[in-house]
Amino acid sequence: MAEANTKAEHFVGLDLGGTKILAGVFDHSLECIGSAKLSTKSQRGVDKVVERIARCIQDAVDEADLSMKQVAGVGLGAPGAVDYDSGTVIFAPNLEGWKDVPLKKDLEKLLGVPVFVENDCNIAALGVYVAELKSKPRSMIGIFIGTGIGAGLIIDGELFSGFSHTAGEIGHMVVEVSGPKCGCGNKGCFEALASRTAIFQQIKAGVKDGQKTMLTEMLGDSLEDLRSGDLRKAIRRGDKFVDRVVESAAEYIGIATANIVNVLNPEVVVLGGGVIEALADEMMGVIVETAADYAMPGTMKGVEIVASKLGDNAGITGGAVLAKRATK
Amino acid sequence: MAEANTKAEHFVGLDLGGTKILAGVFDHSLECIGSAKLSTKSQRGVDKVVERIARCIQDAVDEADLSMKQVAGVGLGAPGAVDYDSGTVIFAPNLEGWKDVPLKKDLEKLLGVPVFVENDCNIAALGVYVAELKSKPRSMIGIFIGTGIGAGLIIDGELFSGFSHTAGEIGHMVVEVSGPKCGCGNKGCFEALASRTAIFQQIKAGVKDGQKTMLTEMLGDSLEDLRSGDLRKAIRRGDKFVDRVVESAAEYIGIATANIVNVLNPEVVVLGGGVIEALADEMMGVIVETAADYAMPGTMKGVEIVASKLGDNAGITGGAVLAKRATK
C-alpha cells in the first residue's frame, strides 16, 4: 500500500467553467478520492485563471493526501474550441480574453505533470461513457443542458470530434427558424429555447408581463439569485407557470433528441448538465415522450434515453479518463 | 483480355426507387460499362418488383456484353429501412406492400450471385465517397434531395449506420417546429420544407392563389407533369415566383447543412439527388452562404460543401462499391 502510493498512478480531472473551477483526484479504478473547487474569476485575466487552475489541482491532490509526484496526468475540459494536439484553447466565449491560450504548456510548467486539454462537453461525454455506462454501448451522445447547451459524441467506442475538432455544437442546431434570438446571432437555436439562460429569460419575461409565480415570493421581484433548484421547488409546490415554462423546454429537448436519433441513431442518449441534474424528475418523462413522437418509426427501437447520474462530476470524471488513456 | 472477361470481376449496382429501377455494370476500376432502366411498377406487388429488379440487372449485364458468370456480386440500394446482415427490406414507404422482404435471399436465388442490400442514401453516399472523392476525406455527409430527403454518413472512412441501421434520416430533422405538416405526421421537418414534393406543393399552392408563373404556360394550369428541370427553365427565363420558392428551399437546405456541420463537423458535405442535379447552379450559392451564416464560428473552417457530379448514378456506383467491398 505504502509502495503503491509513491507511484504516479492517480489522475486528476479538471472542469473549467465560466464561473467555477472543479478538480477531482481519481485512483486507477476511477474512484474520486479528493476534490476541490474555486471560483474562476475570469475578469482577473488569463494568467490569473491559469494559476487558479493549478492551485485548484494542488488543493484537490492535497485533499486526497497525495503529492503531485503521485499524479500521472491531468485531463482538463475547457468551455470552448480546443486544439487537442497542442493543448491550446482557441476560443472560450464565457472566459474573458481567452483566445489561443497554450493551456497545456502553461500548466505543465506550473505542475510538472502531463496535461491534456479537451472541450468540456467532449470530456463530460467521455466521463459518462466510461464511468457510468462502463463503455458498453458502441455509440452514445451526451447532451449537456446548463447555461448553454453542448454535446459530446461517442462513435464506435471513441470520442468523435470531427474534422476541426468542433463536433457536438448541438446548442446551435436550429429547431425553430422563426424562434427567439440566440447569443450566436441566429434565431431558433436549441440553446435559445431550452438552456438555463433561455428558461430564466422566459420566467423573467413572464413575471414582467404580470404572471403569478411563487418564485417572486421566494426570491423577490427581480429574481436575481434564481437557480435551477428554485424551479424544482416551485413546481413541487404546484407553481403552474414555472411548470409550463420547464415543460416547454423539456419538449424542445425532446425534439432535439429526436433530431439526433434520426440523424445518428446512437445506442444511448445521455442527458446531463445543471438543468437536468436539478430537474430530471420534472423533465425526463416529457423529453422521452416527445423524442418518441418526433423520431421516425423504427429509429428509436432499442435506443435508450437516460439522465446521467454523475451530475456536476461528469467533467472531472471525464478528465481523469482522458488523462488515464493518454498516459497509458 | 479474353481471359479476364471470363472471370467474375465485374460488379453490378442497383438503385431501387419508388418509380424506377436503375442498374449499372462496373469494372474493377469502377467504370460503368453498361446500364439498364425499368419502371418499378410497385402496384403489381412485391414478387413482380423483385423479378423486375432481376431482369434489370440481367439487361444491364447483357448491355455490357457480359454474362452473369462474370459478375462477382450485386450491391443494391433500397428506399427504406434495411437489415444489412440478412439483406431484408424491413419497410419501404414508397413501395406498395414492402414489409420484411428477404430481398437478398430472393435475388440470389434468381441470379445465382451474391447480393448485398443497403439503404439507398447510405449506398449513394458510399458511391460519392469512393468514386467521386476517392475516399480522401475522413468524414463526409451526403445529403440527397429528391422526392424525399435522406443522408448517408461516412465517419472515419466507413459508412456509419448507427445502432439499428437507421442513421441518416436527416429529412425528419425538425428545423421549424411550427412549420408545414410532413408526411411522417410531425411538423417542420426538413423534408416538408425543401424536398421536391415540398417545392412542388408550394408552387401549386401559389398558382391556386393566383401567382403568375411561366410554368402554367409551359405545362397548363394543373402543372401535372411538373419536373425539377422545368423549374430551372422558368428561373432562367426570369420567373420571379419560381425563383423565390427555389431560393427558400435552398435556404432551408443551407440551415440543415449548418445543423449537420455544427453537430458532426464533417470534412465534406456533398449534396446530391434529383433536385440538386437539376438546380445546382440556382441553389448551391444560397446553400453555401446560408450554411456559413448558421454554422458556429470556426466549425465551418476548411469544411467543403459541394454538389455531387454523379447525379442519378450515385446509387448504382455505390452499389458497385458495396459489392466490390463485400466480395473482396
Interface residues (C-beta under 8 A of the other chain):
Chain A: A81 I90 F91 P137 R138 S139 A151 L153 I155 D156 F160 S161 G162 F163 S164 H165 T166 A167 G168 E169 I170 H172 M173 V174 V175 E176 V177 S178 G179 C184 N186 G188 Y252 I255 A258 N259 I260 N262 V263 L264 N265 P266 E267 D293 Y294 A295 M296 P297 G298 T299 K301 G302 V303
Chain B: A81 I90 F91 P137 R138 S139 A151 L153 I155 D156 F160 S161 G162 F163 S164 H165 T166 A167 G168 E169 I170 H172 M173 V174 V175 E176 V177 S178 G179 C184 N186 G188 Y252 I255 A258 N259 I260 N262 V263 L264 N265 P266 E267 D293 Y294 A295 M296 P297 G298 T299 K301 G302 V303
